[in-house]
Amino acid sequence: MNILSIGNSFSCDATAYLKEICSCGGISDVFIHNMAIGGCSLERHLNELNSGAYSYTLEINGKGARLAALAEEINAYDWDIITMQQASTWSGKPETYEPHLTQLIEYVNEHKTNPNARLAWNMTWAYQSDFEKDMFAQYARNQDVMYHAIITTVQNKIQTRKDFSYIMPCGTAIQNARTSYVGDTLTRDGYHMSDLGRVITSYTWLATFLNEPLTEINLTKVNDTLTLTDQDKAMILEAVNNAIKNPFAVTNSTYTEAK
């Protein structure tokens, strides 16, 4: 798979361990580019198409990182999958999607070099309940309010379109995991994913692209900060598969007590 993500720090989080996870599962031919501007909205993506404001991260590991124009990268490779997302602040605000979403889709479809490239939508996650930044106030500083705003917006603005072949339900996978023994601890700063959160979202992308439930969690160690226990793996498997099965509703975890 050749994957281009048009996003921000949340797309970087969501794919942080995707290549490593694929490799552990015997899938070696995965090429990922994240075109990211911090906090970038759909509207700003359109405004920045030809600017050099994007942090271009090759293969997720930072090697060869440079600034580049999004327009340049869309036609740089024969992408198989091109992903989009709204900025997390506006992800549950349907009035912020148009006309920018339609215009971005039209631009990508016009300029992609692979006519069979499929579009995918990254459904992001609600902030941690104790997140203190002002942007959370739009959702009454309530995680449940934000989560439901996100899923309702995706149902009305994304699921109803024929443009998207995939919707990655990362927000639901994270919300499922939050009902487990790990609780509301899956961010490193209130909104960006922790290493465990990144593993969950990366597996969500993989399961979505495979279009089938995961059968096992192959990844065991994430750099020097996280080693997944058997219980962690079972919880992740459950959270992701339930999100794939029910992408717009929380499924409570059966792993409620840490062992």
Order of alpha helices (4+ residues) and beta strands (2+ residues): beta-alpha-alpha-beta-alpha-beta-beta-alpha-beta-alpha-beta-alpha-beta-alpha-alpha-beta-beta-alpha
